[in-house]
Amino acid sequence: MAYDHIQPAAFVPTPGGDPFLMPHYALAFPRAWRDPLKDHWQHGKPERRDRGKVSVPIKRLNQVIAAVAPDLVSVAKRAPLDDGWPWLYANAPYPKAVMSTFIHAWLRDLQPGPEGHAKVKETASLLDIDGLEWDLLSVDMLEQTVGDGGTAVPADHLWRLLPEVLAARIARQVPAYEHFGERLSFRQVAMDAGAPGAELVSWPPLEHPTGRGAKAKVWNYSAYIRICLRTAPFDPTPRIHISTGVRRWVRGPVWLPQRGSASVYLLADQSLVPDGPAPERFAVGGLRWVPQTGGYAWVQGGPEGMLNQISAVPRFPSPDLMAKEPETWLTGRDGVTAAVVHHTMMGRHGVQAGIAPQERRRLTEWATAALSPEFMRVSTSRRSGIRRQTPHNVLESTASVPKKATDEDKARIDRENVERQARNAARRRPLLVRAVGPAGLTAVLLHQTDTMRDHLVAAAEENLGLAQHRTAGGPDLWQWDHPDLTVRLHVRQAGELVGPLGEGSTLRRGDEWDAAMDTRRRAARDAMRTWTTDLGTHPQLAFVELEGKDGFRRRTSDPKSALRVGLADAGLVSQFLDLPDPDGTKPEAVSDPHRAKAAWSDGLRQLGMRFLPEHSLGAAIPEALNQLAFWLVKRNVSRDNKYPQFTPIAVLIRPGQDCVLGRTAETSDWVPYPELLRSLTGKIRSTDLRTRKQQEDATALFVKQTLYKLRGEPTLVLTHAQNTRQRWPWLTNPGLAVDRLSLGAGPLQRLAAHGRRLRVVRIASHDREETPQWWAPDGDVGAGVAKGLWVPADAPQDNRLFASTSDKASQHGHPRDISKFTEHRNTAGRSLRMPGTPAWNPEILDLCMAALQPGDDPEQWAMYVHQQRFPDDYANALQLPLALHLARLAAKYAEPMEDTEQADPGTASIGATPEHGDEDGSESEA
């Protein structure tokens, strides 16, 4: 069904409403504390480090407070020492004795080790800790300014405080959420100062039984509601985003990576810290594995045991028991109710992720009542008036066979599909020749099973129409000599190259793991160079059959990153295939043949072969338009990663060019995409890119030089807000100004100063809830999914902000009205409660036409960008337009030797808490 409107789950202040004032008790660090705290923080550190700062890191103290004093709301990731702004807010003053304990533990944490005791005692004597006073304030919940570009800039403390106020309203709302006679009650969850907003979870947990007899299991889960304060470019009105979804709880022993952690939600009958009040919210702790002791510990303990220092450990559940029997705390044990959050790295869960659009609509509309009267829902967005919203097809789609088709119909459809596949293959071959050259494609398969080898051979023949042109059929060489193209696939046993690092032993991060990685890297490089000599021709691409993530339960044993770097050292790009599905339990959409086809197509894309979507906008878009995408590869030093990384990259799709191009600051000119990928492996950040200022300057210089190379050519620049704004401040919402551009710390300039044929588009995705969830309204209660480009219903005539959505992915064929949290029935009375069925709503992409040329139609340009998400040779829509998609994929080669194990605890994942940026993209120095 086609829909003409979508409803974002976004809310704006009610026009003409009364002031929104709320009483809060607030606690700020006294100004007299500034110098003693700065001196305490700097003690023992190099003279050059952090000397210009007027704040002190408070992240670990915030984490402890979230674990033991969940009703306190921290609004600062660093302790403000100059401006007198509050750090904590509460509904009532927190006991002074407890706060004193927190401050002493924090001072100790800033100066760990035996030599720190004296410094802690000295600093504490200079601070009147017992004299800390809570001030009763009337807080304006809509306090803001407006940036130069016309964008709302809410007061800093409101990013955390306003969502918490609204979440409290939702939790208290009467009546509770109810559907088909079943109710859900919600509780607030304590969130870290770096979290994007507030969260509630339904409690008690829901149950989903599966299996029978000895295989019977009960899986536990809850609904969650998140509330975030957000802004939109060029809009002086702030907005609230409400997101809904499934929170799954661990059943059975907790599995953790060697250097990761799992979030634990805790609700205690009494305070977890002596003399504190009983909490109303869920506290959030972190459970981690400690290899040195062979047991588990609470993350908040820290190197010197902060939980011990505040005497909280006796009241916390035993971490070893929590890891062994997590479900026994779901209904309460020893005065504590607790649940460990499930992460996909832990394996399968009987409850699948996602909720369907109708249930999302019901939950969101119920929560909406708590936002009134201060907030109202935004109007629906209308479909763009541009008639054709999809690019012209280059490839032909194959037809499906109806269930009731006759044998004659089936035979006809099969013949037509074969003919279509042949025509598609004929269109692919010349593109591949342009990418790899007249000598053709030479690839190597490091294989473990004949099954995946045969599937890959079949995929090559179908993709390029080679079946009738096979001149060698294995076992070591498969070759096809088509008049248009020669393809060779050399097959080699993967052997020990794909075995676990460390020969199965548990490797510790650090020198031991580095040595194993380097050994495997050199082994892959040397083996490939030896084989290349024997082949007589140099392969461009390696396929590697490798165990999936579940096959390497200890992440330090996974050789994937080492193999990728080693193969790059030998001059090859690499594509990995999972081993065959041993029991055939995977759905058809991820079957072995399907994965082989996807791997083959992905391998060709890494060679720079391109299928550019052909837009349908005619003369509105200049001919010979360049598409230029910028991406920043960045990783800070952490306990999981000692290889810092900062590499700006650019990807260029240029009309008439043989393949996709790319460059870094180290390349003097554009290079083919596979060369860019290989050049990114194993890079480590130089010492002159350590600080934020240095990285901003490097980004500005790189962007400036790259734009200069294309000066005079029609060029569309594509940027991703969440990735790039940290080091290109112009891309923040307050930084944007219509048709003006600034680089680094430079001034805003007219776009023409950088090119009279230049356009810049900034794209924001759903990361950190920055774009709202949505549904397509269908009557009073129904909801569906719609693909298209959308315009806000109340958009001004000069609107620059559009929304792009896609259809459901092909593997998500569930009904739009299934339910996970309550009973739901269709018109025939059949139950649609299906917790074990995955559900999925495509995210909205915000397309901001930030800088255009005079006479440009922003809606036409937005439609062009929207259409670039739908290349013919991908089964589903891309999350980002093609050029940005390729830039993000290139970053995988730049990751220094490993995939991170950490993830956002706000989405309930495994791993050390990442350093989130502020809403406007700021973050701490690397």
HUZI-V919171 format. One record per pair of residues at least 24 apart in sequence whose C-alpha atoms are under 10 Angstrom apart, sorted by the first residue. I is the first residue (numbers start at 1). J is the second residue. Records with the same first field share a line. If there is no record, write none. Layout:
I=J  J
This chain:
1=778  784  785  786
2=776  784  785  786  787  788
3=382  383  776  777  778  783  784  785  786  787  788
4=380  381  382  383  384  776  777  786  787  788  790
5=379  380  381  382  383  384  775  776  777  778  786  788  790  791  792  793
6=379  380  381  382  383  774  775  776  777  778  783  784  785  786  787  788  790  791  792  793  803  805
7=361  377  378  379  380  381  382  772  773  774  775  776  777  783  792
8=241  242  361  377  378  379  380  381  771  772  773  774  775  776  792  803  844
9=240  241  242  243  244  360  361  364  365  368  377  378  379  380  771  772  773  774  775
10=227  228  229  230  239  240  241  242  243  364  368  375  376  377  378  379  380  771  772  773  774
11=229  230  238  239  240  241  242  368  371  374  375  376  377  378  379  772
12=229  230  231  237  238  239  240  241  371  374  375  376  377  378  379
13=142  237  238  239  240  371  372  373  374  375  376  377  378
14=372  373  374  375  376  377  378
15=237  374  375  376
16=374
17=373  374  375
18=373  374
19=140  141  142  143  374
20=138  139  140  141  142  143  373  374
21=137  138  139  140  141  142  143
22=137  138  139  140  141  162  165
23=90  91  92  136  137  138  139  140
24=88  89  90  91  92  93  134  135  136  137  138  139  161
25=86  88  89  90  91  92  93  94  133  134  135  136  137  138  139
26=72  73  74  85  86  87  88  89  90  91  92  93  94  133  134  135  136  137  138  139
27=74  84  85  86  87  88  89  90  93  94  132  133  134  135  136
28=79  80  81  83  84  85  86  87  88  89  132  133  134  135
29=79  80  81  82  83  84  85  86  87  88  129  132  133
30=80  81  82  83  84  85  86  127  128  129  131  132  133
31=80  81  82  83  84
32=81  82  126  127  128
33=81  82  123  126  127  128  129
34=79  80  81  82  127
35=81  82  126
36=122  123  124  125  126  127
37=79  81  107  110  123  124  126  127
38=81
39=119  123
40=107  108  110  111  116  119  120  122  123  124
41=107  109  110  111
42=110  111
43=110  111  116  119
44=111  115  116
50=925
53=80  81
54=78  79  80  81  82  83
55=79  80  81  82
56=80  81  110
57=106  110  924
58=87  106  107  109  110  193
59=106  192  193  194  913  915
60=106  109  110  192  299  300  301  302  306
61=102  103  105  106  107  109  110  192  300  306
62=87  88  102  106  191  192  193  194  300
63=190  191  192  193  194  283  284  285  286  299  300  301  913
64=102  105  106  192  283  284  285  286  299  300  301  302  306  307  310  312
65=99  102  190  191  192  273  283  284  285  300  307
66=189  190  191  192  193  281  282  283  284  285  300
67=190  191  192  264  265  266  267  272  273  282  283  284  285  286  298  299  300  307  312  316
68=190  266  267  268  271  272  273  274  276  278  279  282  283  284  285  300  307  310  312  315  316
69=94  98  190  271  272  273  276  277  278  279  280  281  282  283  284
70=188  189  190  191  192  266  267  271  272  278  279  280  281  282  283  284
71=188  189  190  191  277  278  279  280  281  282  283
72=190  191  279  281
73=160  161  164  190  191  192  193  198
74=157  160  161  190  191  192  193  194
75=156  157  158  159  160  161  192  193  194  195
76=156  157  160  192  193  194
77=192  193  194  195  915  916  917  918  923  924
78=193  194  924
85=156  157
86=134  135  157
87=157  193
88=134  157  161  193
89=134  135  136  137  157  160  161
90=134  136  161
91=136
92=134  135  136
93=133  134  135  136
94=133  134  275  276  277
95=134  275  276  277
96=129  130  131  132  133  134  275  276
97=129  130  274  275  276
98=130  273  274  275  276  277  310
99=129  130  132  276  310
100=124  128  129  130  131  132  310
101=129  130  273  274  306  309  310  311
102=306  307  309  310
103=129  130  310
104=129  306  309  310
105=304  305  306  307  308  309  310
106=306  309  310
108=304  305  306  309
109=301  302  303  304  305  306  309
110=304
111=304
112=302  303  304  305
113=303  304
141=165  374
142=237  238  374
144=236  237  238
145=236
146=234  235  236  237  734
147=233  234  235  236  733  734  735  736  737
148=234  734  735  736  737  738
149=233  234  235  236  733  734  735  736  737  738  740
150=232  233  234  235  236  237  733  734  735  736  737  738
151=231  232  233  234  235  236  237  238  732  733  734  735  736  737
152=230  231  232  233  234  235  236  237  238  239  733  734
153=230  231  232  235  236  237  238  733  734  920
154=229  230  231  236  237  238
156=918  919
157=193
158=197  229
159=193  194  195  196  197  198  228  229  230  918  919
160=191  192  193  194  195  196  197  198  227  228  229
161=193  197  198  228  229
162=197  198  227  228  229  240
163=196  197  198  199  226  227  228  229  240  241  242
164=188  189  190  191  197  198  199  200  226  227  228
165=198  227  371
166=198  227  228  240  367  368  370  371  372
167=197  198  199  200  225  226  227  228  242  367  370  371
168=198  199  200  281  370
169=367  369  370  371  372
170=200  225  227  366  367  368  369  370  371
171=200  201  202  367  370
172=370
173=366  367  369  370
174=369  370
175=366
176=366  367
177=202  362  363  365  366  367  822
178=362  363  366  821  822  823
179=359  362  363  821  822  823  824
180=822  823  824  825
181=822  823  824
182=821  822  823  824
183=821  822  823
184=222  223  821  822
185=223
186=222  223  224  225
187=224  225  267  280  281  282
188=224  225  226  280  281  282  283
189=224  226  265  266  267  280  281  282  283  284  906
190=265  266  280  281  282  283  284  285
191=282  283  284  905  906
192=284  905  906  913
193=916  918
194=906  913  914  915  916  917  918  919
195=228  768  904  905  906  907  913  915  916  917  918  919
196=226  227  228  229  230  767  768  769  770  906  916  917  918  919
197=226  227  228  229  230  240  241  242  768  769  906
198=225  226  227  228  229  242  906
199=224  225  226  227  228  242  243  244  282  906  907
200=224  225  226  227  244  281  282
201=225  226  244  245  246  247  265  282
202=246  247  821
203=330
204=330  331  337
205=247  248  249  330  331  339  821
206=248  249  820  821  822  835
207=351  821  835
208=350  351  820  821  834  835  836
209=350  351  835  836
210=350  351  836
217=251  350
218=251  350  351
219=248  249  250  251  252  327  349  350  351  835  836
220=247  248  249  250  251  327  330  339  342  349  350  351
221=246  247  248  249  250  339  341  342  349  350  351  352  820  821  835
222=246  247  248  249  820  821
223=247  248  355  363  820  821
224=248  363
225=363  364  367
226=769  906  907
227=367  769
228=768  769  770  772
229=769  770  919
230=733  768  769  770  771  772  919  920
231=733  734  770  771  919  920
232=733  734  770  771  801  846  848
233=731  732  733  734  735  736  737  738  762  800  801  846  848  849  850
234=733  734  735  736  737  738  799  800  801  848  850
235=733  734  799  801
236=734
239=375  376  377  378  772
240=371  375  376  377  378  769  770  772
241=377  769  770  771  772  773
242=363  364  365  367  368  769  772  773  774
243=360  363  364  769  771  772  773  774
244=354  355  359  360  361  363  364  773
245=353  354  355  356  359  360  363  820  821  839  840
246=351  352  353  354  355  820  821  835
247=341  342  343  351  352  353  354  907  908
248=339  340  341  342  343  349  350  351  352  353  908
249=326  327  330  338  339  340  341  342  343  349  351  908
250=323  325  326  327  339  340  341  342  343  346  349
251=324  325  326  327  328  339  340  341  342  349  350
252=322  323  324  325  326  327  328
253=320  321  322  323  324  325  326  327  346
254=287  288  289  320  322  323  324  325  326  340  341  342  346
255=288  289  323  324  342  343  345  346  347  553  554  910
256=287  288  289  296  323  343  345  346  553  554  555  901  910  911
257=288  289  345  346  553  554  555  556  901  902  910  911
258=288  289  290  291  506  507  508  509  553  554  555  556  640  901  911
259=288  289  290  291  508  509  554  555  556  639  640  900  901  902  910  911  912
260=286  287  288  289  290  299  555  639  640  900  901  902  903  909  910  911  912  913
261=285  286  287  288  289  296  297  298  299  901  902  903  905  909  910  911  912  913
262=286  287  288  289  298  299  323  340  341  342  343  346  902  903  905  908  909  910  911  912  913
263=287  288  298  299  339  340  341  342  343  904  905  906  907  908  909  910  911  912  913
264=298  322  326  338  339  340  341  342  905  908
265=330  337  338  339  340  341  908
266=316  317  329  330  332  336  337  338  339  340
267=329  330  332  335  336  337  338  339
268=315  316  332  333  334  335  336  337  338
269=332  334  335  336  337
270=315  335  336
271=312  315  336
272=307  310  311  312  313  314  315  316  336
273=307  310  311  312  313  314  315  316
274=310  311  312  315
282=337  338
283=338
284=338  339  340  905  906
285=316  338  340  905
286=319  340  341  905  910  911  912  913
287=319  320  322  323  340  910  911
288=319  320  323  910  911  912
289=319  320  323
291=506  508
292=508
294=320
295=319  320  323
296=320  321  322  323  324
297=322  323
299=912
340=908  909
341=905  907  908  909  910
342=908  909  910
343=903  907  908  909  910  911
344=550  909  910
345=549  550  553  901  909  910
346=550  553  909  910
347=549  550  553
348=550
349=836
350=835  836  837
351=820  834  835  836  837  838
352=820  834  835  836  837  838  839
353=820  835  836  837  838  839  840
354=820  835  837  838  839  840  841
355=816  817  818  819  820  821  834  835  837  838  839  840  841
356=775  783  784  785  814  815  816  817  818  819  820  837  838  839  840  841
357=773  774  775  776  777  782  783  784  785  815  816  817  818  819  839  840  841
358=775  776  777  778  781  782  783  784  785  815  816  817  818  819
359=781  782  783  816  817  818  819  820  821  822  824
360=773  774  775  783  817  819  841
361=773  774  775  776  777  781  782  783  784
362=781  782  783
363=821
364=773  774
365=781
378=792  793  794
379=792  793  794
380=774  775  776  777  790  791  792  793  794
381=776  789  790  791  792  793  794  795  802  803
382=788  789  790  791  792  793  794  795  803
383=786  787  788  789  790  791  792  793  803  804
384=788  789  790  791  792  802  803  859  860  862  863
385=789  790  791  859  860
386=616  617  789  859  860  863
387=616  617
388=615  616  617  788  863  867
389=615  616  617  787  788  789  863  864  866  867
390=613  614  615  616  617  787  788  789  863  864  866  867  868  869  870  871
391=612  613  614  615  616  617  863  864  866  867  868  869  870  871  872
392=613  614  615  616  867  870  871  872
393=613  614  615  870  871  872  873
394=424  427  428  611  612  613  614  871  872  873
395=420  421  423  424  425  426  427  428  611  871  872  873
396=420  421  422  423  424  872  873
397=421  424  872
418=462
421=462  463  464  465
422=462  463  464  465  466
423=464  465
424=462  463  464  465  873
425=461  462  463  464  465  466
426=463  464  465  466  484
427=464  465  611
428=463  464  465  609  610  611  873
429=463  464  465  466  482  484  485  486  609
430=464  484  485  609  658
431=608  609  610  611  658  659
432=464  484  485  604  605  607  608  609  610  658  659
433=484  485  486  609  658  659
434=608  609  610  657  658  659
435=604  605  606  607  608  609  610  657  658  659  660  672  673  674
436=540  604  607  608  609  658  659  672  674
437=485  658
438=484  485  486
439=485  486  487  537
440=481  484  485  486  487  488  539  540
441=479  485  486  487  488  489  538  539  540  541  604  607
442=479  486  487  488  489  490  535  537  538  539  540  541  542
443=478  487  488  489  490  491  538  539  540  541  542  543  572  573  574  603
444=476  477  488  489  490  491  492  528  531  532  538  539  540  541  542  543  544  572  574
445=476  477  489  490  491  492  493  494  541  542  543  544  545  574  575  576
446=490  491  492  493  494  495  497  498  542  543  544  545  546  576  577
447=491  492  493  494  495  498  543  544  545  546  577  579
448=492  493  494  495  498  544  545  546  547  579  580
449=493  494  545  579  580
450=475  580
451=579  580  592  593
452=545  577  578  579  580  581  592  593  595  596
453=491  543  545  596
454=593  596
455=592  593  594  595  596  597  600
456=489  543  577  592  593  594  595  596  597  598  599  600
457=489  596  597  600
458=593  596  597  600
459=593  594  595  596  597  598  599  600  601
460=487  489  596  597  600  601
461=487
462=597
463=597  600  601
477=535
488=537  539
489=539  541  542  543
490=531  532  535  539  542
491=542  543
492=528  531  544
493=544  545
494=524  544  545  546
496=520  523  524
497=521  523  524  527  544  546  559  560  562  563
498=524  544  545  546  547  558  559  560  562  563
499=546  547  552  557  558  559  560
500=547  551  552  554  555  556  557  558  559  560
501=552  554  555  556  557  558  559  560  562
502=556  557  558  559
503=557
504=552  554  557
505=554  556  557
506=554  555  556  557
507=554  555  556  557
508=556  557
509=556  639  640  641  642
510=639  640  641  642
513=556  557
514=556  562  897
516=556  557  559  562
517=556  557  558  559  560  561  562  563  565  566  897  898
518=562  563  565  566  897
519=562  566
520=559  560  561  562  563  565  566
521=559  560  561  562  563  564  565  566  567  568  569  897
522=562  563  565  566  567  569  570
523=562  563  566  567
524=562  563  564  565  566  567  568  569  570
525=562  563  564  565  566  567  568  569  570  571  572
526=566  567  569  570
527=566  567  570
528=566  567  568  569  570  571  572
529=567  569  570  571
530=570
532=570
538=570  571  572
539=570  571  572  573
540=567  568  570  571  572  573  574  603  604  606  607  674
541=567  568  571  572  573  574  575  603  604  606  607  674
542=567  568  571  572  573  574  575  576  603
543=572  573  574  575  576  577  599  600  603
544=574  575  576  577  578  579  599
545=575  576  577  578  579  580
546=576  577  578  579  580
547=576  577  578  579  580
548=576  577  578  579  580
549=578
551=578  579
555=898  899  900  901
556=898  899
558=898  899
559=897  898
560=897  898  899
561=681  682  892  893  895  896  897  898  899
562=681  682  896  897  898
563=897
564=678  681  682  892  893  897
565=678  679  680  681  682  893  894  895  896  897
566=678  681  682
567=678  681
568=674  675  677  678  679  680  681  682  893
569=678  679  681  682
570=678
571=674  675  678  679
572=607  674  675  677  678
573=603  604  606  607  673  674  675  676  677  678  893
574=602  603  606  607  674  677  678  893
575=599  600  601  602  603  604  606
576=600  602  603
587=811
588=811
589=810  811  812
590=811
598=874  875
601=873  874
602=873  874
604=674
605=659  660  673  674  873  886
606=660  672  673  674  675  676  677  886  889  890
607=659  660  672  673  674  675  677
608=653  658  659  660  661  662  672  673  674  675  676  886
609=658  659  660  673  674
610=653  657  658  659  660  871  873  882
611=659  660  870  871  872  873  874  882
612=653  654  655  868  869  870  871  872  873  882  883
613=864  867  868  869  870  871  872  873  881  882
614=864  867  868  870  871  872
615=863  864  865  866  867  868
616=860  863  864  867
617=860  861  863  864  867
618=860
620=856  857  860  861  864
621=714  856  857  860  861  864
622=714  715  757
623=655  714
624=654  655  656  713  714  715
625=653  654  655  713  714  715  716  757  758
626=652  653  654  655  710  713  714  715  716  717  758
627=651  652  653  654  655  714  715  716  717  718  759  865  881  882  883  884
628=652  653  654  661  662  706  707  710  715  716  717  718  719  760  883  884  887
629=653  662  716  717  718  719  720  760  761  881  882  883  884  885  886  887  888
630=662  663  699  702  703  706  717  718  719  720  723  724  883  884  887  888
631=699  718  719  720  721  723  724  884  885  886  887  888  889  890  891
632=699  720  723  724  725  726  727  728  887  888  891
633=680  723  724  887  888  890  891  892  893  894  895
634=684  685  695  723  724  891  894  895  896  926
635=684  685  894  895  896  900  926
636=685  690  914  915  924  925  926
637=926
638=912  914  926
639=912
640=898  899  900  901  902  911  912
641=896  897  898  899  900  901
642=684  896
643=682  683  684  685  895  896  897  898
644=683  684  685  686  687  689  690  895  896  926
645=682  683  684  685  686  689  690  894  895  896  926
646=683  684  685  686  689  690  695  698  699  894  895  926
647=680  683  684  685  686  689  695  698  699  702  891  894  895
648=695  698  699  700  702  703  724  727  891
649=676  680  699  702  703  706  887  888  890  891  894
650=676  702  703  706  717  718  883  884  886  887  888  890
651=676  718  883  884  885  886  887  888  890
652=715  716  717  883  884  886  887
653=715  882  883  886
654=715
660=883  886
662=886  887  890
663=702  706
664=702  706
665=698  699  701  702  703  705  706
666=702
669=706  709
670=706  709
673=886  887  890
674=890
676=890  893  894
677=887  889  890  891  892  893  894
678=890  893  894
679=893  894
680=890  891  892  893  894  895  896
681=890  891  892  893  894  895  896  897
682=893  894  895  896  897  898
683=893  894  895  896  897
684=894  895  896  897
685=896
689=926
690=925  926
691=924  925  926
692=726  727  922  923  924  925  926
693=727  744  745  925
694=727  744  925
695=726  727  728  744  925  926
696=725  726  727  728  729  743  744  745
697=727  728  743  744  745  746
698=727  728  744
699=724  727  728  743  744
700=727  728  729  742  743  744  745  746
701=743  744
702=743
703=728  743  744
704=743  744  754
707=754  755  758
708=754  755
710=754  755  757  758
711=754  755  756  757  758
712=754  755  756  757  758
713=755  756  757  758
714=755  756  757  758  759
715=755  756  757  758  759  760
716=757  758  759  760  761  851  852  861  865
717=758  759  760  761  762  851  883  884
718=759  760  761  762  763  847  849  865  880  881  882  883  884
719=760  761  762  763  764  848  883  884
720=761  762  763  764  765  847  880  884  888
721=761  762  763  764  765  767  770  846  920  921
722=762  763  764  765  766  767  768  770  917  919  920  921
723=763  764  765  767  888  921
724=762  921
725=762  917  920  921  922
726=917  918  920  921  922  923  924
727=921  922  923
728=921
729=920  921  922
731=761  762  763  850  920  921
732=762  919  920  921  922
733=762  919  920  921
734=920
735=920
736=762  848  850  851
737=850  851
738=800  848  849  850  851  852
739=849  850  851  852  853  854
740=850  851  852
741=850  851
750=851
751=851  852  853
752=851  852  853
755=853
756=852  853  854
757=852  853
758=851  852  853
759=849  850  851  852  853  856  861
760=848  849  850  851  852  853
761=800  847  848  849  850  851  852  861  862  865
762=801  846  847  848  849  850  851
763=801  802  803  804  845  846  847  848  849  850  865  880  881  884
764=803  844  845  846  847  848  880
765=804  843  844  845  846  847  879  880
766=842  843  844  845  846
767=843
768=904  906  907  916  917  919
770=844  845  846  919
771=803  843  844  845  846
772=843  844  845  846
773=841  842  843  844
774=805  841  842  843  844
775=841  842
782=816  817
783=816  817
784=815  816  817  841
785=816  840  841  842
786=841  842
787=842  877
788=863  866  867
789=844  845  846  847  859  862  863  864  865  866  867
790=844  846  847  859  862  863
791=859
798=857  858  859
799=848  849  857  858  859
800=847  848  849  850  851  852  857  858  859  861  862
801=846  847  848  849  850  858  859  862
802=844  845  846  847  848  849  858  859  862  863  866
803=843  844  845  846  847  848  862  863  866
804=842  843  844  845  846  847  862  863  865  866  867  869  879  880
805=841  842  843  844  845  846  866  869  877  879
806=841  842  843  844  845  866  869  870  876  877  878  879
807=840  841  842  843  876  877
808=839  840  841  842  843  876  877
809=840  841  842  875  876  877  878
810=875  876  877
811=838  839  840  875  876
812=837  838  839  840  841
813=837  838  839  840
814=838  839  840
815=839
816=840  841
842=877  879
843=879
844=879
845=879  880
